[in-house]
Structure formats: structure tokens, C-alpha cells
Amino acid sequence: MSALLPTYQRHNIELVEGTGSFVKDTQGITYLDFMMGIAVCNTGHRHPYVEQRLKEQLGQLWHTSNLFESSKQERVATLLTENSHLSHAFFCNSGTEANEGAFKLIRKWTQKTEILSFSQSFHGRTFAMMGATGQEKVKEGFGEMVADFKHLVFNDLSSLDAITEKTGAVWLEIIQGEGGVIVADDAWLEALMKRTKAYGVKIVVDEVQTGIGRTGSRFAFEQTPLKPDIITVAKGLGSGFPVGAIITTAEAATIFTPGTHGSTFGGNPLAMTAAEATLDLLLTDELLHEVQEKGNYLMRRLAAELPETSLHSVRGRGLMIGIEFERPVAGIVQALQQVGMLVVSAGPHVVRLLPSLFVTREELDLALEKIKQVCQQEVMV
């Protein structure tokens, strides 16, 4: 009997070794990993540059406190802000923590309690972020949610009429990852930007899954008309090490002052070393262009070669790809494991592909063949 609380529906696989796009389990079985810890290992498993930088830091210092200066935090904050239109960063340990911090910042900044989020969104599992999330399954059994959040229909123009002078912020994902890899429409985002500007409403973009190169740009919002006041990042920022960040404007620095927010482990030397090395690798025009090209190549081939009888659509940006099927995909996920490939679902009908951003063309072709093989076996249940 396990001593762990049963909060996860685990696969009967224990992974013990990984390099690049491949992992190995305790039975010695090798898998092509198109899950990457759910968009965490954007540099792949154990990238040599990140690994070497971490080894060096392990021999120096592991933890101090945020009561002391940190040149490592300064360097990572500079990399994040110089690669966006924003100017200040705060470091924490996860995407949920980044979103919680953003929630506090919005409340103090705007002095308003109404925040508009969207159906099928996902922003985390702390109590406030359950309230922000537009999926009832996350909230079941926990009683009344934090009352600040109202949920609008994603990609629906008429929903934007709810944005008024009473609204503190609009909170959204550019691509709803957990909600089914749903891409925000540019015309809708343009209307959202116009309406928020008219009423002086802040925009918070949750880039926890889409950020740090995943969609073929540094942040997904760069491919849209939006200019957010706050972005939150985590997952891909640390190549597997726990790290999250709030990135925001100079005005916010007059709101989040000493004593208003904090984190014991946030921005520790190991996390900052991993983040700096990760950003060195991923925030280059060459790499981002390759991510776009690889994503377009894979989506084009998936749409053309998967059986029309079972396929509903292929969508996404960069290397964040959703394959929607006519039937539930639980069987596909299991069958792909049987042929040596790891993927994750995004709702009942969508298989999500989240490979390393350094994935090769050969590995993309191998993934395509495995997906075709499973689809042809008609194992969907």
C-alpha cells in the first residue's frame, strides 16, 4: 500500500533515465517523450549545457535567502525583461505561485475585486487559482470559490461586453493547454485589447505552458495584438528545475514593495542557474524559427496522414500541438505507451504533443509513424 496521497492517476511506468527526446523506465524500455513533463523540459532531458552549469553551481551554493542580494536573479530578470516589453520580475517556484502572486498584485494595484477569466481555462490548484480556472472538475467538493473571478466564453466577441470600469483585470491564456489546445483568435484578442484599454483594465497573460519558446516565439502573446501588463511563466523556464516568475511593468514596482509579497525558495541559486542556462539556449531567433518550422511540418503531416474517419482537427502553434479526435483519447495515450511514445491528453478528445524544442526532424517523423500506427489499430476507447 502506498504512503502517498492518491492525488494522481498514475501510469504504471517509472522513468529513471533521460537524454534529449528519450527516456527509459525501470524495465529498460525506451520511450520517445512528446510530453516533456507537460511542457517543462523545453531543452529536452539533461541538456549538456544546463547540466554543466548546474554541476558548477552545486559545488558553490544551494540556498541563501531573499534577504540578500542576488546577481543571478538580476541576470535572469534582465533576460526576461529585455526579451519582452516589460521591466520587472519576481521569482517563485511554480506556475500556480506565479499566478497567485499576480492575483495579489492585481488586487493591490487596481483596488478592484472583479477579474474576468474564461471557460476551459486552467491557472492552477491553489484556492484562488481554482477560482480563476474555468473548469468545474477542478473545483468539485471544495465549496465556495474566491468570489473575484467571473468566467466568459473564450473566443466569443459578445463576452467582451462584460469588461467595464468595475473590472480590475482580464486573465487569459493565448492557447488553452489543459482546456484542449484552443488557440485564441487574433480578431477576438484585438477587440479584447481595445476594450480593456478603453476602461483602463489590466491584462494578465498566463504563459506558464506557452512561454519560453514553446509556441515559436519567446512568449505566445508576441504573436497576437495583446500587450499585457503582467505575464506569468514557469514550466519551461528551468529545464525541469522548479522555478516560476511574474514579469510586469515599472508601475507594478511601486505596488509590490518590501513586505507585500515573498518566497522562501523563490529565485534560489540552483533555480536561477537552471533558468539562466535555459534562456541562453532558447531565446535565440534561430531556435525560435526552427520551432515554428518543425511545428508547421508536424501539424501539416498529421492533418494529411491521420485517418479522416477518426480525426477532427489538428491545431496549435510551434511545438504545442493538439490532435482532436472524434472519440475519447484515453486508449490512444495508452496504446502509444505500448509502442514506445509518451503523450498527454488535454481534455477527453485531444492528444497534446509537447516535444523538446530541440527535437529533430527524424524524431518528428518517428512520432508521426507511431501515432499513425496506433490510429490504424483503431484502439480508441
Secondary structure in CASP SS format (residue, H / E / C, confidence):
PFRMAT SS
TARGET T0000
AUTHOR 0000-0000-0000
METHOD secondary structure of the structure
MODEL  1
M C 1.00
S C 1.00
A C 1.00
L C 1.00
L C 1.00
P C 1.00
T C 1.00
Y C 1.00
Q C 1.00
R C 1.00
H C 1.00
N C 1.00
I C 1.00
E C 1.00
L E 1.00
V E 1.00
E E 1.00
G E 1.00
T E 1.00
G E 1.00
S C 1.00
F E 1.00
V E 1.00
K E 1.00
D E 1.00
T C 1.00
Q C 1.00
G C 1.00
I C 1.00
T E 1.00
Y E 1.00
L E 1.00
D E 1.00
F C 1.00
M C 1.00
M H 1.00
G H 1.00
I H 1.00
A H 1.00
V C 1.00
C C 1.00
N C 1.00
T C 1.00
G C 1.00
H E 1.00
R C 1.00
H C 1.00
P H 1.00
Y H 1.00
V H 1.00
E H 1.00
Q H 1.00
R H 1.00
L H 1.00
K H 1.00
E H 1.00
Q H 1.00
L H 1.00
G C 1.00
Q C 1.00
L C 1.00
W C 1.00
H C 1.00
T C 1.00
S C 1.00
N C 1.00
L C 1.00
F C 1.00
E C 1.00
S C 1.00
S H 1.00
K H 1.00
Q H 1.00
E H 1.00
R H 1.00
V H 1.00
A H 1.00
T H 1.00
L H 1.00
L H 1.00
T H 1.00
E H 1.00
N C 1.00
S C 1.00
H C 1.00
L C 1.00
S C 1.00
H E 1.00
A E 1.00
F E 1.00
F E 1.00
C E 1.00
N C 1.00
S C 1.00
G H 1.00
T H 1.00
E H 1.00
A H 1.00
N H 1.00
E H 1.00
G H 1.00
A H 1.00
F H 1.00
K H 1.00
L H 1.00
I H 1.00
R H 1.00
K H 1.00
W H 1.00
T H 1.00
Q C 1.00
K C 1.00
T C 1.00
E E 1.00
I E 1.00
L E 1.00
S E 1.00
F E 1.00
S C 1.00
Q C 1.00
S C 1.00
F C 1.00
H C 1.00
G C 1.00
R C 1.00
T C 1.00
F H 1.00
A H 1.00
M H 1.00
M H 1.00
G H 1.00
A H 1.00
T C 1.00
G C 1.00
Q C 1.00
E H 1.00
K H 1.00
V H 1.00
K H 1.00
E C 1.00
G C 1.00
F C 1.00
G C 1.00
E C 1.00
M C 1.00
V C 1.00
A C 1.00
D C 1.00
F E 1.00
K E 1.00
H E 1.00
L E 1.00
V C 1.00
F C 1.00
N C 1.00
D C 1.00
L H 1.00
S H 1.00
S H 1.00
L H 1.00
D H 1.00
A H 1.00
I C 1.00
T C 1.00
E C 1.00
K C 1.00
T E 1.00
G E 1.00
A E 1.00
V E 1.00
W E 1.00
L E 1.00
E C 1.00
I C 1.00
I E 1.00
Q E 1.00
G C 1.00
E C 1.00
G C 1.00
G C 1.00
V C 1.00
I E 1.00
V E 1.00
A C 1.00
D C 1.00
D H 1.00
A H 1.00
W H 1.00
L H 1.00
E H 1.00
A H 1.00
L H 1.00
M H 1.00
K H 1.00
R H 1.00
T H 1.00
K H 1.00
A H 1.00
Y H 1.00
G C 1.00
V C 1.00
K E 1.00
I E 1.00
V E 1.00
V E 1.00
D E 1.00
E C 1.00
V C 1.00
Q C 1.00
T C 1.00
G C 1.00
I C 1.00
G C 1.00
R C 1.00
T C 1.00
G C 1.00
S C 1.00
R C 1.00
F C 1.00
A H 1.00
F H 1.00
E H 1.00
Q H 1.00
T C 1.00
P C 1.00
L C 1.00
K C 1.00
P C 1.00
D C 1.00
I E 1.00
I E 1.00
T E 1.00
V E 1.00
A C 1.00
K H 1.00
G H 1.00
L H 1.00
G C 1.00
S C 1.00
G C 1.00
F C 1.00
P C 1.00
V C 1.00
G E 1.00
A E 1.00
I E 1.00
I E 1.00
T E 1.00
T C 1.00
A C 1.00
E H 1.00
A H 1.00
A H 1.00
T H 1.00
I C 1.00
F C 1.00
T C 1.00
P C 1.00
G C 1.00
T C 1.00
H C 1.00
G C 1.00
S C 1.00
T C 1.00
F C 1.00
G C 1.00
G C 1.00
N C 1.00
P H 1.00
L H 1.00
A H 1.00
M H 1.00
T H 1.00
A H 1.00
A H 1.00
E H 1.00
A H 1.00
T H 1.00
L H 1.00
D H 1.00
L H 1.00
L H 1.00
L C 1.00
T C 1.00
D H 1.00
E H 1.00
L H 1.00
L H 1.00
H H 1.00
E H 1.00
V H 1.00
Q H 1.00
E H 1.00
K H 1.00
G H 1.00
N H 1.00
Y H 1.00
L H 1.00
M H 1.00
R H 1.00
R H 1.00
L H 1.00
A H 1.00
A H 1.00
E H 1.00
L C 1.00
P C 1.00
E C 1.00
T C 1.00
S C 1.00
L E 1.00
H E 1.00
S E 1.00
V E 1.00
R E 1.00
G E 1.00
R E 1.00
G C 1.00
L C 1.00
M E 1.00
I E 1.00
G E 1.00
I E 1.00
E E 1.00
F E 1.00
E C 1.00
R C 1.00
P C 1.00
V C 1.00
A H 1.00
G H 1.00
I H 1.00
V H 1.00
Q H 1.00
A H 1.00
L H 1.00
Q H 1.00
Q H 1.00
V C 1.00
G C 1.00
M E 1.00
L E 1.00
V C 1.00
V E 1.00
S E 1.00
A C 1.00
G C 1.00
P C 1.00
H C 1.00
V E 1.00
V E 1.00
R E 1.00
L E 1.00
L C 1.00
P C 1.00
S C 1.00
L C 1.00
F C 1.00
V C 1.00
T C 1.00
R H 1.00
E H 1.00
E H 1.00
L H 1.00
D H 1.00
L H 1.00
A H 1.00
L H 1.00
E H 1.00
K H 1.00
I H 1.00
K H 1.00
Q H 1.00
V H 1.00
C H 1.00
Q H 1.00
Q C 1.00
E C 1.00
V C 1.00
M C 1.00
V C 1.00
END
